[in-house]
Amino acid sequence: MQKRVVFDFEIDFSNGGGLQGQQFRLDIEGDDIADAALAGYLVDELRLLMVGAVRIANKRIIEEAHKRS
């Protein structure tokens, strides 16, 4: 089994508007990931531009098979 992080997030865009997600999952390496690193990883994975603030909540690490090859 590999590690995944499950979390809620809110993203504010610098040009207005926002995006939020609940129980979002991302594959990670290792046993933990800092909120700032997770925010950067999320923005990169979603290929977002014009990102202002990113808030991470309810983060937990689970063991589950990675979905990507």
N, C-alpha and C positions, 0 to 999 in steps of 0.2 A: 504494500500500500504506500501511496505517496501522500504528500501534504497539499492541502488546499486551504485557502482562507475564505471564510464566509463573513460578509459584512454588509452594513447599510452605508450609503453615501449620499451626499448632497454636493453638487458642483454649481458654482456661480460663474457665469461667463462675463468677461470684462465689457462686452458690448450689449449686455442685458440678457435676461432670461436665466434659466438654470435647468438642471437635470438631477433626478434622484433615482436611487435604486434600493431595493430591499432584498436581503439575503442573496446578494450577488456573490458569485464564486470565481476565484482565480487560482490557478495552479501556482505554487510557490516552491522554491528550493529551501530546504532547511526547516527548522522548527518554529520560526517566528519571523515577523516582518514589521518594521516600525511604521507608524501611521504615515509619516512623510514619504517614505519609500513606497508604501502601498498606493498613496495618492498619485505619485509619479507614474507608477506601473499602470494604474487604472487609466490615466489620461493617455498614456502611450498605447495601451491595448485598444482603447476606443477611438484612437486617432483624432482626439479633440484639439481644437484650436481656440484661441482667445479665452483660455481658462483663467479665472480669477481664483477665488477661494475653493478649496476642497475640504469637506468635513467627513471624517470616517467615524462610524459608531458601531457598537455591538459586534466588534471583531472577534472571531474565534477561529482557531486552527483545527481542522479535522483531518482524519486519515481517510482517503478515498482515492480510487484510481484516477490518474490524470485522463482527461478527455481528449487531449491533443497528443499527436504522435511526436 
